Amino acid sequence: QEEGTLVMQHTQKEDRKKMQKERVQAMKMAEAKKEAVKDDDNVFDVSYETSQLQESEAAANSRDVRVEKLTMRAKGKILLDNASLSIVNGRRYGLVGPNGK
């Protein structure tokens, strides 16, 4: 019994270390990507996180769109930075800004 418990604790500890290592690696890769595209004038980049609400079954059947921490860059300029976006089904939306610059 005691040996099985030790093995289980050891495995859980290894799993936590592995998950932490994967999270750190993913964060480093995301940061490297941000740095790589920051200086490229020809790149169009979008990053976002979905809302926790979208993971529920009710939200899965919804036609609305909800995005958090939305960042958009085009030609080296930040258009939106950490914005929240909600698009409701049936409504009309537009994005207005300088054209051709």
C-alpha positions as CSV (number, residue, x, y, z in Angstrom):
1,Q,0.0,0.0,0.0
2,E,2.7,2.5,1.1
3,E,4.9,1.7,-2.0
4,G,1.9,2.2,-4.3
5,T,1.2,5.6,-2.7
6,L,4.8,6.7,-3.1
7,V,4.8,5.7,-6.8
8,M,1.5,7.6,-7.3
9,Q,2.8,10.7,-5.6
10,H,6.0,10.5,-7.6
11,T,4.1,10.2,-10.9
12,Q,1.8,13.1,-10.0
13,K,4.9,15.2,-9.2
14,E,6.5,14.3,-12.5
15,D,3.2,15.1,-14.3
16,R,3.0,18.6,-12.7
17,K,6.7,19.3,-13.6
18,K,6.0,18.2,-17.2
19,M,2.9,20.4,-17.4
20,Q,4.8,23.4,-16.0
21,K,7.6,22.9,-18.4
22,E,5.2,22.7,-21.3
23,R,3.5,25.9,-20.1
24,V,6.8,27.8,-19.9
25,Q,7.8,26.5,-23.3
26,A,4.5,27.7,-24.8
27,M,4.9,31.1,-23.2
28,K,8.4,31.4,-24.6
29,M,7.3,30.4,-28.1
30,A,4.4,33.0,-28.0
31,E,6.8,35.7,-26.8
32,A,9.3,34.8,-29.5
33,K,6.6,35.0,-32.1
34,K,5.5,38.4,-30.9
35,E,9.1,39.7,-31.1
36,A,9.6,38.2,-34.6
37,V,6.5,39.9,-36.1
38,K,6.9,43.2,-34.2
39,D,9.5,44.5,-36.6
40,D,8.1,43.0,-39.9
41,D,6.2,45.7,-41.8
42,N,4.5,43.2,-44.1
43,V,2.9,41.0,-41.4
44,F,-0.7,40.9,-40.3
45,D,-1.0,39.3,-36.9
46,V,-4.0,38.4,-34.7
47,S,-3.9,36.9,-31.2
48,Y,-6.8,36.3,-28.8
49,E,-8.3,34.2,-26.0
50,T,-11.8,32.8,-26.1
51,S,-14.1,33.5,-23.2
52,Q,-14.6,30.9,-20.5
53,L,-18.3,31.2,-21.2
54,Q,-17.9,29.7,-24.6
55,E,-16.9,26.4,-23.2
56,S,-20.3,25.8,-21.7
57,E,-23.0,23.8,-23.6
58,A,-25.3,26.8,-23.8
59,A,-22.6,29.0,-25.4
60,A,-21.8,26.2,-27.8
61,N,-25.3,26.6,-29.3
62,S,-25.1,30.4,-29.4
63,R,-24.4,32.3,-32.6
64,D,-22.8,35.2,-30.8
65,V,-19.0,35.6,-30.8
66,R,-17.1,36.7,-27.7
67,V,-13.3,37.2,-27.8
68,E,-11.1,38.5,-25.0
69,K,-7.5,39.8,-25.1
70,L,-7.8,40.5,-28.8
71,T,-4.6,42.0,-30.3
72,M,-4.3,42.9,-34.0
73,R,-1.3,44.3,-35.8
74,A,-0.8,45.3,-39.4
75,K,2.4,46.5,-41.0
76,G,4.1,47.1,-37.7
77,K,1.2,49.1,-36.2
78,I,-1.0,47.9,-33.3
79,L,-4.6,48.3,-34.3
80,L,-6.2,46.7,-31.2
81,D,-4.4,45.8,-28.0
82,N,-5.9,43.5,-25.4
83,A,-9.4,44.5,-26.5
84,S,-12.6,42.6,-25.7
85,L,-14.9,42.0,-28.6
86,S,-18.6,40.8,-28.5
87,I,-20.5,40.3,-31.8
88,V,-24.2,39.6,-31.3
89,N,-26.0,37.5,-34.0
90,G,-28.3,39.6,-36.2
91,R,-26.5,43.0,-35.6
92,R,-24.3,44.8,-38.1
93,Y,-20.8,46.0,-37.3
94,G,-18.1,47.9,-39.1
95,L,-14.5,48.9,-38.4
96,V,-13.6,52.4,-39.6
97,G,-10.2,53.8,-40.0
98,P,-7.8,55.4,-42.5
99,N,-7.8,53.6,-45.9
100,G,-4.8,53.0,-48.0
101,K,-2.1,54.3,-45.6
